[in-house]
């Protein structure tokens, strides 16, 4: 039989509504590598050394591609594509 006991310590700090004590800033290394594939510019988006997505020109629009599940999102600019890839990556990562 395994018994677990949890002890909670209070530091005497009173928090107001909406204040999150455990919230900390995380620093994440995001890098963008510009390459050319089939005579088209492609932005590859990395977190650390892991490729998480790409932004590819598609006519007068851009396509944001996630590498994890091969999702595609059509956006109006490369900047919007970069934001979309990062948002979707963080939304769906486990």
Residue pairs with C-beta under 8 A, 6 or more apart in sequence:
13 21
15 21
28 47
29 47
29 48
30 45
30 46
30 47
30 86
31 45
31 46
32 43
32 44
32 45
32 46
32 82
33 43
33 44
33 46
34 41
34 42
34 43
34 44
35 41
35 42
35 44
36 42
37 56
40 56
40 57
41 57
42 54
42 55
42 56
43 54
43 55
43 56
43 78
43 81
43 82
44 51
44 53
44 54
45 51
45 52
45 53
45 54
45 55
45 82
45 85
45 86
46 52
47 89
51 67
52 66
52 67
52 68
52 85
52 86
52 89
53 64
53 65
53 66
53 67
53 85
53 88
53 89
54 64
54 65
54 67
54 85
55 62
55 63
55 64
55 65
55 75
55 78
55 81
55 82
55 85
56 62
56 63
56 65
57 63
58 74
61 74
61 75
61 76
62 74
62 75
62 76
62 77
62 78
62 80
62 81
63 72
63 73
63 74
63 75
63 81
64 72
64 73
64 74
64 75
64 80
64 81
64 82
64 84
64 85
64 88
65 71
65 72
65 73
65 85
66 72
66 85
66 88
66 89
66 92
68 89
68 92
69 92
71 88
73 81
73 84
73 88
75 81
75 84
